[in-house]
Amino acid sequence: MNRHHLNRMTPYLFMGPATIIMAIALFYPLLYMVYGSFRAWDPSQAISETEFVGLANYTKLLGDAAFWESVSVTLTFAFAVVSFEMLIGVGLALILDRNIRGMSVLRTLFILPMMIAPVVVGLMWRFMYHPTDGTFNRWFEAIGLPRVDWLGDHALLSVIIADIWQWSPFIFILSLAALQSLPRSALEAARIDGATGWQQIIHIKLPLMMPVLIVTMLLRLIDAFKVLEVILVMTEGGPGLSTEILALRIARTAQEFRELGEAAAMSNYLLLLLLMLTLGMFAFTRWQEARARRLTIRVEEEG
């Protein structure tokens, strides 16, 4: 092997050990879960001692009303929180993308919620939602309004609000970074052409930010499908199944019902759903990136 080929291979040789370790850490648990989903698996058994049942775990879930209820709750929760977080995060980024005294301190305060541990967030909001001593019901009483059973009648709405409060800063940070990286030439050309601030947002800023916003939305959507700690602390999935998202259903199936094979099948359904969403979002991202490039070129040519 000559020196030229050795130089080309050197980066791959350094990356090789880390790549192998990461591949094993990723694919071994995944294949183990897929294998376990085809077996009647009890926690007291080694997987080699379990009985092969084929697609029985998957077909059983298709007829399980509780499973579909969890899927419905998961979809409602995920799309609600991501929609509002995108609206709030992008809106704050557009408002705060300017030179104002004390802006650095204000930005730091905005990102504090996402630094708090999920268990602490759950405990904090559970106390604020308390039917008698909670912060919100005390405020309502102070202005003459009746108390609200937040974690009873409005349990799903309550956990949605808590998640929006914690993770809107994540959208804000990435949106602000995307705004500050926009080509200034495109914005200057729009100003020279007499575009108002609102027109710049609609026709220049948002289209150019779209590739970053789509990836950001995808990251939050994937994470929203896997939320567990906050809901577990606040409601434990209740009342009934009103806040039992799929991740919590999987945990209960494995720990309380001791059906590891069924829990593995449920996990594979969740993985398949997320994979479909991811592929769809990536395809949309590539289309938006091409559209943003065309828009940049057109604006620069006109400028």
Residue frames relative to the residue before (quaternion, step in Angstrom):
aa qw qx qy qz dx dy dz
M 1.0000 0.0000 0.0000 0.0000 0.00 0.00 0.00
N 0.3370 -0.7635 0.5135 0.1996 3.60 -0.66 1.09
R 0.7210 -0.4718 0.3058 0.4050 3.51 -1.36 0.28
H 0.6212 0.5573 -0.3451 0.4295 3.61 1.03 -0.75
H 0.6851 0.4660 -0.2853 0.4817 3.58 0.90 -0.92
L 0.6239 0.5395 -0.3445 0.4483 3.58 1.06 -0.71
N 0.6492 0.5125 -0.3163 0.4646 3.58 1.01 -0.82
R 0.6541 0.5070 -0.3143 0.4650 3.57 1.02 -0.73
M 0.7057 0.4675 -0.2628 0.4629 3.59 1.04 -0.75
T 0.5093 0.6950 -0.4130 0.2949 3.61 1.15 -0.51
P 0.6662 0.4890 -0.3398 0.4489 3.69 0.79 -0.82
Y 0.6634 0.5059 -0.3066 0.4582 3.59 0.99 -0.82
L 0.6250 0.5324 -0.3393 0.4590 3.59 1.09 -0.69
F 0.6646 0.4832 -0.3040 0.4821 3.59 1.02 -0.74
M 0.6912 0.4727 -0.2746 0.4727 3.58 1.05 -0.76
G 0.5107 0.7113 -0.3931 0.2805 3.58 1.15 -0.59
P 0.7045 0.4638 -0.3010 0.4450 3.65 0.65 -1.01
A 0.6686 0.4900 -0.3084 0.4666 3.60 0.92 -0.88
T 0.6380 0.5303 -0.3265 0.4528 3.60 1.03 -0.80
I 0.6517 0.5142 -0.3126 0.4617 3.58 0.96 -0.85
I 0.6587 0.5066 -0.3088 0.4627 3.59 0.92 -0.91
M 0.6741 0.4892 -0.2984 0.4660 3.59 0.93 -0.89
A 0.6344 0.5289 -0.3340 0.4541 3.59 1.02 -0.75
I 0.6539 0.4982 -0.3125 0.4760 3.58 0.97 -0.86
A 0.6749 0.4995 -0.2960 0.4553 3.59 0.92 -0.93
L 0.6900 0.4647 -0.2815 0.4782 3.60 1.12 -0.60
F 0.7925 0.3825 -0.1902 0.4352 3.56 0.62 -1.13
Y 0.6045 0.5723 -0.3816 0.4019 3.62 1.02 -0.58
P 0.6855 0.4451 -0.3130 0.4838 3.68 0.79 -0.84
L 0.6321 0.5427 -0.3373 0.4383 3.58 1.04 -0.75
L 0.6833 0.4648 -0.2832 0.4867 3.58 0.88 -0.92
Y 0.6134 0.5472 -0.3392 0.4575 3.59 1.08 -0.71
M 0.6562 0.5020 -0.3020 0.4757 3.57 1.01 -0.84
V 0.6485 0.5060 -0.3224 0.4684 3.59 0.95 -0.85
Y 0.6496 0.5152 -0.3122 0.4638 3.59 0.95 -0.86
G 0.6870 0.4932 -0.2863 0.4503 3.57 0.91 -0.91
S 0.6107 0.5791 -0.3578 0.4045 3.60 1.12 -0.55
F 0.6769 0.4701 -0.2900 0.4865 3.61 1.24 -0.30
R 0.6859 0.4646 -0.2671 0.4923 3.57 1.27 0.21
A 0.4413 -0.6287 0.5628 0.3054 3.55 -1.28 0.46
W 0.0465 0.8624 -0.4878 0.1269 3.51 0.14 1.35
D 0.1169 -0.7740 0.6219 0.0231 3.53 -0.74 1.18
P 0.5833 -0.6157 0.3840 0.3651 3.65 -0.95 0.72
S 0.6362 0.5401 -0.3377 0.4354 3.60 1.14 -0.50
Q 0.6766 0.4783 -0.2810 0.4843 3.58 1.28 -0.22
A 0.4376 -0.6001 0.5875 0.3213 3.49 -1.31 0.49
I 0.5937 -0.6091 0.3743 0.3692 3.58 -0.99 0.71
S 0.6136 0.5556 -0.3483 0.4398 3.60 1.13 -0.52
E 0.6770 0.4867 -0.2853 0.4726 3.60 1.23 -0.42
T 0.5509 0.6480 -0.3837 0.3597 3.58 1.26 -0.20
E 0.4928 -0.6574 0.4952 0.2826 3.53 -1.30 0.44
F 0.4141 -0.6928 0.5343 0.2511 3.57 -0.97 0.88
V 0.0675 -0.8231 0.5638 -0.0063 3.59 -0.74 1.09
G 0.4825 -0.6919 0.4291 0.3230 3.59 1.23 0.20
L 0.7987 -0.2702 0.2269 0.4875 3.57 -0.91 -0.98
A 0.3036 0.7963 -0.4857 0.1944 3.60 1.25 0.25
N 0.6520 0.5137 -0.3259 0.4525 3.61 0.95 -0.81
Y 0.6674 0.5032 -0.2998 0.4598 3.58 1.00 -0.81
T 0.6858 0.4711 -0.2911 0.4722 3.60 0.90 -0.89
K 0.6014 0.5569 -0.3593 0.4462 3.59 1.09 -0.64
L 0.6637 0.5103 -0.3037 0.4549 3.58 0.97 -0.86
L 0.6180 0.5650 -0.3493 0.4206 3.58 1.05 -0.71
G 0.7397 0.3657 -0.2181 0.5211 3.57 1.18 -0.52
D 0.5286 0.6358 -0.3965 0.3990 3.58 1.30 0.17
A 0.3666 -0.7590 0.4979 0.2042 3.59 -0.45 1.22
A 0.6348 0.5373 -0.3362 0.4419 3.60 1.03 -0.75
F 0.6210 0.5371 -0.3365 0.4612 3.59 1.07 -0.73
W 0.6928 0.4673 -0.2841 0.4701 3.59 0.87 -0.91
E 0.5898 0.5463 -0.3640 0.4703 3.57 1.15 -0.55
S 0.6515 0.5036 -0.3071 0.4771 3.59 1.01 -0.81
V 0.6219 0.5265 -0.3379 0.4711 3.58 1.05 -0.74
S 0.6552 0.5160 -0.3049 0.4599 3.58 0.96 -0.89
V 0.6566 0.4987 -0.3046 0.4768 3.58 0.94 -0.90
T 0.6444 0.5332 -0.3175 0.4468 3.59 0.99 -0.86
L 0.6774 0.4859 -0.2937 0.4677 3.58 0.88 -0.94
T 0.6452 0.5187 -0.3178 0.4622 3.58 0.96 -0.86
F 0.6745 0.4971 -0.2879 0.4638 3.56 0.87 -0.99
A 0.6971 0.4986 -0.2887 0.4267 3.58 0.75 -1.07
F 0.7252 0.4319 -0.2663 0.4654 3.59 0.75 -0.98
A 0.6170 0.5371 -0.3547 0.4529 3.61 1.08 -0.59
V 0.7088 0.4563 -0.2854 0.4560 3.59 0.75 -1.01
V 0.6654 0.5019 -0.3208 0.4500 3.60 0.91 -0.84
S 0.6360 0.5345 -0.3361 0.4436 3.61 0.97 -0.80
F 0.7186 0.4329 -0.2599 0.4783 3.58 0.79 -0.97
E 0.6341 0.5255 -0.3402 0.4539 3.60 1.02 -0.70
M 0.6333 0.5115 -0.3331 0.4757 3.59 1.02 -0.74
L 0.6543 0.5207 -0.3099 0.4525 3.57 0.93 -0.91
I 0.7090 0.4484 -0.2615 0.4774 3.58 0.84 -0.99
G 0.6860 0.5062 -0.2929 0.4329 3.59 0.84 -0.97
V 0.6845 0.4585 -0.2840 0.4904 3.58 0.88 -0.93
G 0.6323 0.5390 -0.3317 0.4468 3.59 1.00 -0.79
L 0.6634 0.4918 -0.3034 0.4754 3.60 0.92 -0.88
A 0.6368 0.5306 -0.3316 0.4504 3.60 0.99 -0.81
L 0.6642 0.4985 -0.3051 0.4660 3.59 0.96 -0.84
I 0.6641 0.5040 -0.3039 0.4611 3.57 1.04 -0.77
L 0.7783 0.3800 -0.1779 0.4671 3.57 0.91 -0.97
D 0.5023 0.6372 -0.4354 0.3900 3.59 1.23 0.17
R 0.5674 0.5456 -0.4078 0.4628 3.55 0.52 1.23
N 0.5304 -0.6309 0.4666 0.3208 3.55 -1.24 0.39
I 0.1605 0.7603 -0.6039 0.1775 3.54 -0.32 1.33
R 0.5401 -0.6283 0.4469 0.3374 3.58 -0.98 0.80
G 0.8153 0.2145 -0.1923 0.5023 3.57 -0.89 1.00
M 0.3774 0.7584 -0.4679 0.2520 3.57 1.27 0.16
S 0.6191 0.5518 -0.3526 0.4335 3.60 1.03 -0.70
V 0.6424 0.5054 -0.3171 0.4810 3.59 1.06 -0.78
L 0.6524 0.5208 -0.3111 0.4543 3.57 0.96 -0.87
R 0.6456 0.5108 -0.3204 0.4687 3.59 0.98 -0.80
T 0.6328 0.5287 -0.3300 0.4594 3.59 1.03 -0.78
L 0.6502 0.5148 -0.3169 0.4602 3.58 0.97 -0.82
F 0.6359 0.5514 -0.3303 0.4271 3.58 1.02 -0.77
I 0.7413 0.4249 -0.2436 0.4589 3.60 0.99 -0.75
L 0.4166 0.7344 -0.4575 0.2790 3.61 1.23 -0.02
P 0.6397 0.5551 -0.3667 0.3851 3.69 0.80 -0.79
M 0.6869 0.4903 -0.3002 0.4446 3.61 0.95 -0.79
M 0.6083 0.5516 -0.3531 0.4483 3.60 1.27 -0.18
I 0.5897 0.5832 -0.3630 0.4247 3.59 1.26 -0.31
A 0.5348 -0.6321 0.4571 0.3249 3.59 -0.99 0.84
P 0.5830 -0.6191 0.3941 0.3485 3.63 -0.96 0.84
V 0.6291 0.5322 -0.3474 0.4475 3.61 0.99 -0.74
V 0.6509 0.5046 -0.3095 0.4753 3.57 1.00 -0.83
V 0.6166 0.5375 -0.3377 0.4657 3.58 1.04 -0.78
G 0.6596 0.5151 -0.3051 0.4545 3.58 0.92 -0.91
L 0.6713 0.4877 -0.2987 0.4714 3.58 0.91 -0.89
M 0.6465 0.5337 -0.3182 0.4427 3.58 0.96 -0.86
W 0.7174 0.4288 -0.2582 0.4846 3.59 0.81 -0.97
R 0.5917 0.5530 -0.3788 0.4479 3.61 1.08 -0.55
F 0.6529 0.4896 -0.3199 0.4814 3.58 1.00 -0.74
M 0.6664 0.5036 -0.3174 0.4489 3.61 0.90 -0.85
Y 0.6936 0.4497 -0.2700 0.4938 3.59 1.18 -0.59
H 0.3602 0.7587 -0.4896 0.2342 3.64 1.23 -0.04
P 0.5281 -0.6909 0.3875 0.3061 3.62 -0.80 0.98
T 0.7802 0.2943 -0.1774 0.5228 3.65 1.07 -0.58
D 0.8051 0.2792 -0.1340 0.5059 3.59 0.79 -0.98
G 0.4504 0.7230 -0.4356 0.2909 3.58 1.24 -0.03
T 0.6318 -0.5705 0.3821 0.3596 3.55 -1.17 0.67
F 0.6905 0.5005 -0.2970 0.4296 3.57 0.82 -0.98
N 0.6875 0.4727 -0.2958 0.4652 3.60 0.89 -0.87
R 0.6015 0.5336 -0.3645 0.4697 3.60 1.12 -0.52
W 0.6304 0.5168 -0.3296 0.4763 3.57 1.03 -0.78
F 0.6531 0.5207 -0.3162 0.4499 3.57 0.93 -0.89
E 0.6565 0.5032 -0.3120 0.4674 3.57 0.97 -0.85
A 0.6396 0.5506 -0.3279 0.4245 3.57 1.02 -0.80
I 0.7536 0.3361 -0.2079 0.5253 3.61 1.09 -0.60
G 0.6322 -0.6068 0.3085 0.3700 3.56 1.27 0.42
L 0.5234 0.6225 -0.4206 0.4020 3.60 1.22 0.36
P 0.5429 -0.6267 0.4355 0.3505 3.63 -1.09 0.56
R 0.5897 -0.5687 0.4369 0.3714 3.53 -1.24 0.43
V 0.2733 -0.7476 0.5875 0.1455 3.55 -1.25 0.61
D 0.3479 -0.7124 0.5698 0.2163 3.56 -0.99 0.86
W 0.1920 -0.8502 0.4802 0.0987 3.54 0.38 1.31
L 0.7843 0.3299 -0.1669 0.4981 3.59 0.75 -1.03
G 0.6224 0.4895 -0.3559 0.4964 3.55 1.27 0.35
D 0.8103 0.2531 -0.1172 0.5154 3.55 0.26 -1.29
H 0.7923 0.2382 -0.1072 0.5513 3.60 1.10 -0.66
A 0.1389 0.8525 -0.4964 0.0869 3.58 1.06 0.74
L 0.6847 0.4813 -0.3026 0.4560 3.60 0.82 -0.94
L 0.6344 0.5194 -0.3249 0.4715 3.58 0.99 -0.81
S 0.6461 0.5411 -0.3185 0.4339 3.58 1.00 -0.82
V 0.6950 0.4418 -0.2907 0.4871 3.62 0.89 -0.83
I 0.5840 0.5578 -0.3704 0.4589 3.59 1.15 -0.54
I 0.6489 0.5128 -0.3136 0.4664 3.59 0.94 -0.88
A 0.6564 0.5154 -0.3141 0.4526 3.59 0.93 -0.88
D 0.6699 0.4910 -0.3038 0.4668 3.59 0.94 -0.83
I 0.6257 0.5277 -0.3357 0.4662 3.58 1.01 -0.79
W 0.6473 0.5219 -0.3198 0.4542 3.60 0.94 -0.85
Q 0.7175 0.4620 -0.2714 0.4451 3.59 0.90 -0.87
W 0.8301 0.3142 -0.1236 0.4438 3.59 0.82 -0.94
S 0.4244 0.6766 -0.4890 0.3507 3.62 1.18 0.10
P 0.6112 0.5547 -0.3690 0.4272 3.66 1.00 -0.63
F 0.5895 0.5693 -0.3709 0.4370 3.60 1.09 -0.61
I 0.6578 0.4818 -0.2976 0.4967 3.57 0.96 -0.89
F 0.6297 0.5570 -0.3261 0.4323 3.57 1.00 -0.86
I 0.6715 0.5075 -0.3088 0.4429 3.61 0.84 -0.94
L 0.7125 0.4470 -0.2693 0.4691 3.58 0.79 -0.99
S 0.6334 0.5228 -0.3349 0.4618 3.59 1.05 -0.70
L 0.6495 0.5107 -0.3174 0.4654 3.57 0.98 -0.82
A 0.6343 0.5181 -0.3258 0.4723 3.58 1.03 -0.78
A 0.6471 0.5093 -0.3175 0.4701 3.59 1.01 -0.79
L 0.6408 0.5291 -0.3233 0.4527 3.59 0.99 -0.82
Q 0.7160 0.4646 -0.2576 0.4529 3.57 0.88 -0.96
S 0.6789 0.4635 -0.2983 0.4851 3.59 1.23 -0.22
L 0.4244 0.7074 -0.4710 0.3125 3.60 1.24 0.07
P 0.5468 -0.6154 0.4427 0.3554 3.62 -1.04 0.64
R 0.4118 -0.7386 0.4807 0.2319 3.58 -0.61 1.14
S 0.5749 0.6013 -0.3842 0.4005 3.58 1.13 -0.55
A 0.6450 0.5186 -0.3229 0.4591 3.58 1.01 -0.79
L 0.6730 0.4859 -0.2984 0.4710 3.60 0.96 -0.84
E 0.6397 0.5200 -0.3250 0.4634 3.59 1.03 -0.77
A 0.6377 0.5240 -0.3262 0.4608 3.58 1.00 -0.83
A 0.6474 0.5146 -0.3191 0.4627 3.59 1.02 -0.80
R 0.6498 0.5112 -0.3217 0.4614 3.60 0.98 -0.79
I 0.6446 0.5250 -0.3188 0.4552 3.57 0.98 -0.89
D 0.6817 0.4822 -0.2805 0.4734 3.57 1.08 -0.77
G 0.5712 -0.6395 0.3595 0.3682 3.58 1.29 0.05
A 0.3503 0.7446 -0.5022 0.2658 3.63 1.19 0.38
T 0.4208 -0.6873 0.5339 0.2559 3.57 -0.97 0.86
G 0.6953 -0.4620 0.3407 0.4325 3.57 -1.29 0.21
W 0.6615 0.5056 -0.3014 0.4646 3.57 0.98 -0.86
Q 0.6526 0.5074 -0.3114 0.4686 3.58 1.00 -0.79
Q 0.6199 0.5322 -0.3399 0.4659 3.58 1.07 -0.67
I 0.6450 0.5177 -0.3203 0.4620 3.58 1.01 -0.81
I 0.7231 0.4597 -0.2564 0.4473 3.58 0.77 -1.04
H 0.8142 0.3235 -0.1389 0.4616 3.58 0.77 -1.03
I 0.7610 0.3345 -0.1970 0.5198 3.62 1.15 -0.41
K 0.7629 0.4215 -0.2390 0.4280 3.58 0.47 -1.22
L 0.7177 0.4546 -0.2748 0.4503 3.60 0.67 -1.05
P 0.6596 0.4905 -0.3425 0.4550 3.67 0.84 -0.74
L 0.6844 0.4698 -0.2952 0.4731 3.61 0.99 -0.79
M 0.6643 0.4939 -0.2974 0.4757 3.60 1.15 -0.58
M 0.4818 0.7423 -0.4064 0.2273 3.56 1.18 -0.57
P 0.6404 0.5167 -0.3660 0.4347 3.69 0.83 -0.73
V 0.6675 0.4780 -0.2999 0.4858 3.60 0.97 -0.84
L 0.6544 0.5224 -0.3189 0.4440 3.59 0.95 -0.85
I 0.6431 0.5236 -0.3307 0.4504 3.59 1.01 -0.75
V 0.6553 0.4902 -0.3122 0.4826 3.59 0.95 -0.85
T 0.6342 0.5282 -0.3225 0.4634 3.58 1.01 -0.83
M 0.6608 0.4997 -0.2993 0.4734 3.57 0.93 -0.89
L 0.6369 0.5272 -0.3284 0.4567 3.58 1.02 -0.76
L 0.6447 0.5202 -0.3218 0.4586 3.58 0.94 -0.85
R 0.6902 0.4625 -0.2852 0.4779 3.58 0.91 -0.87
L 0.6261 0.5386 -0.3471 0.4443 3.58 1.03 -0.71
I 0.6434 0.5076 -0.3184 0.4764 3.58 0.96 -0.85
D 0.6803 0.4866 -0.2951 0.4618 3.58 0.90 -0.91
A 0.6370 0.5415 -0.3325 0.4364 3.60 1.02 -0.76
F 0.6335 0.5286 -0.3325 0.4568 3.58 1.09 -0.62
K 0.7474 0.3946 -0.2048 0.4937 3.59 1.19 -0.47
V 0.3402 0.7491 -0.5061 0.2588 3.61 1.22 0.20
L 0.0099 0.8219 -0.5683 0.0384 3.58 -0.84 0.91
E 0.7257 0.4988 -0.2858 0.3780 3.57 0.58 -1.18
V 0.6767 0.5077 -0.3102 0.4338 3.59 0.81 -0.99
I 0.6887 0.4660 -0.2834 0.4778 3.58 0.89 -0.94
L 0.6296 0.5404 -0.3376 0.4445 3.59 1.00 -0.78
V 0.6896 0.4655 -0.2798 0.4790 3.59 0.94 -0.85
M 0.7148 0.4764 -0.2699 0.4351 3.59 0.89 -0.91
T 0.8561 0.0821 0.0184 0.5100 3.60 0.69 -1.03
E 0.2844 -0.7640 0.5142 0.2663 3.62 1.23 -0.44
G 0.7106 -0.4623 0.2509 0.4673 3.57 1.12 0.64
G 0.6439 0.5454 -0.3162 0.4335 3.59 1.22 -0.22
P 0.5555 -0.0344 -0.7859 -0.2693 1.42 -2.49 -0.20
G 0.7795 0.1799 -0.2004 0.5656 3.56 -0.92 0.92
L 0.6963 -0.3935 0.3323 0.4999 3.57 -0.71 -1.13
S 0.3222 0.8144 -0.4509 0.1722 3.57 1.28 0.24
T 0.7903 0.2031 -0.1359 0.5619 3.63 1.13 -0.47
E 0.4315 0.6957 -0.4730 0.3256 3.58 1.18 0.39
I 0.1342 -0.7952 0.5887 0.0563 3.56 -0.15 1.27
L 0.7204 -0.4861 0.2841 0.4051 3.54 -1.27 0.40
A 0.6229 0.5441 -0.3515 0.4387 3.62 0.98 -0.73
L 0.6639 0.4827 -0.2968 0.4881 3.58 1.02 -0.81
R 0.6173 0.5400 -0.3353 0.4637 3.59 1.07 -0.73
I 0.6398 0.5192 -0.3197 0.4679 3.58 0.98 -0.83
A 0.6628 0.5072 -0.3075 0.4570 3.59 0.90 -0.93
R 0.6715 0.4917 -0.3023 0.4646 3.61 0.94 -0.84
T 0.6334 0.5375 -0.3330 0.4460 3.57 0.98 -0.83
A 0.6974 0.4653 -0.2690 0.4740 3.57 0.99 -0.83
Q 0.7795 0.3821 -0.1916 0.4578 3.60 0.82 -0.97
E 0.7647 0.3645 -0.1994 0.4925 3.58 0.82 -0.99
F 0.7613 0.3560 -0.1959 0.5052 3.58 0.87 -0.95
R 0.3063 -0.8032 0.4648 0.2124 3.60 1.34 -0.17
E 0.4648 0.6375 -0.4598 0.4075 3.56 0.99 0.92
L 0.1121 -0.8473 0.5167 0.0511 3.55 0.32 1.24
G 0.6259 0.5403 -0.3411 0.4472 3.59 1.04 -0.70
E 0.6672 0.4852 -0.2907 0.4847 3.57 0.98 -0.85
A 0.6350 0.5174 -0.3259 0.4720 3.59 1.04 -0.76
A 0.6373 0.5181 -0.3252 0.4687 3.59 1.04 -0.75
A 0.6396 0.5131 -0.3216 0.4736 3.59 1.00 -0.79
M 0.6334 0.5234 -0.3210 0.4710 3.56 1.03 -0.81
S 0.6382 0.5266 -0.3160 0.4643 3.58 1.02 -0.83
N 0.6534 0.5101 -0.3130 0.4635 3.57 1.03 -0.75
Y 0.6052 0.5298 -0.3508 0.4796 3.58 1.09 -0.65
L 0.6558 0.5011 -0.3067 0.4741 3.58 0.97 -0.87
L 0.6421 0.5198 -0.3186 0.4648 3.57 0.99 -0.82
L 0.6510 0.5141 -0.3126 0.4628 3.58 0.97 -0.84
L 0.6429 0.5222 -0.3171 0.4620 3.58 0.99 -0.84
L 0.6785 0.4824 -0.2865 0.4742 3.58 0.93 -0.90
L 0.6291 0.5343 -0.3352 0.4544 3.57 1.05 -0.73
M 0.6409 0.5165 -0.3198 0.4693 3.58 0.99 -0.80
L 0.6534 0.5036 -0.3072 0.4743 3.58 0.95 -0.88
T 0.6597 0.5236 -0.3076 0.4427 3.57 0.94 -0.91
L 0.6716 0.4903 -0.3015 0.4667 3.59 0.87 -0.92
G 0.6472 0.5146 -0.3165 0.4648 3.57 1.00 -0.80
M 0.6710 0.4925 -0.2974 0.4678 3.58 0.97 -0.84
F 0.6382 0.5209 -0.3349 0.4574 3.59 1.02 -0.74
A 0.6348 0.5159 -0.3293 0.4715 3.58 1.01 -0.79
F 0.6609 0.4935 -0.3018 0.4780 3.57 0.98 -0.84
T 0.6171 0.5566 -0.3355 0.4436 3.59 1.09 -0.75
R 0.6600 0.5026 -0.3153 0.4608 3.58 0.91 -0.88
W 0.6390 0.5132 -0.3278 0.4699 3.58 1.03 -0.73
Q 0.6709 0.4931 -0.2958 0.4682 3.58 0.98 -0.85
E 0.6221 0.5338 -0.3462 0.4563 3.61 1.04 -0.72
A 0.6469 0.5019 -0.3155 0.4797 3.58 0.97 -0.81
R 0.6494 0.5107 -0.3122 0.4690 3.59 1.01 -0.82
A 0.6516 0.5091 -0.3154 0.4656 3.60 1.01 -0.82
R 0.6362 0.5204 -0.3351 0.4607 3.61 1.00 -0.74
R 0.6521 0.5051 -0.3173 0.4679 3.57 0.97 -0.83
L 0.6442 0.5241 -0.3179 0.4574 3.57 1.02 -0.83
T 0.6495 0.5187 -0.3171 0.4566 3.60 0.94 -0.87
I 0.6623 0.5063 -0.3040 0.4611 3.55 0.90 -0.93
R 0.6667 0.5129 -0.3045 0.4470 3.58 0.92 -0.89
V 0.6645 0.5041 -0.2999 0.4631 3.57 0.96 -0.91
E 0.6643 0.4989 -0.3043 0.4661 3.58 0.95 -0.87
E 0.6470 0.5101 -0.3248 0.4645 3.59 1.03 -0.73
E 0.6648 0.4937 -0.2976 0.4751 3.55 1.02 -0.82
G 0.6555 0.5105 -0.3097 0.4623 3.55 1.14 -0.70
